[in-house]
């Protein structure tokens, strides 16, 4: 089986003000900032049907919960893939 990484292969990086950052890290930070901004500007209340009951909640709360559930699923999938 092949090794996933070798010592000669380094992750892509960019240098900002003398500090080296991985492009993956910068991408994750950018997406997190955009998600938080998007959640912050959507403050109206919405009606959501949950199988039987219908509830009225602030849209930012629904978006934040969706973001957290998606992040948890992504974390679990990455953890499972790393174990293989």
Order of alpha helices (4+ residues) and beta strands (2+ residues): beta-beta-alpha-beta-beta-alpha
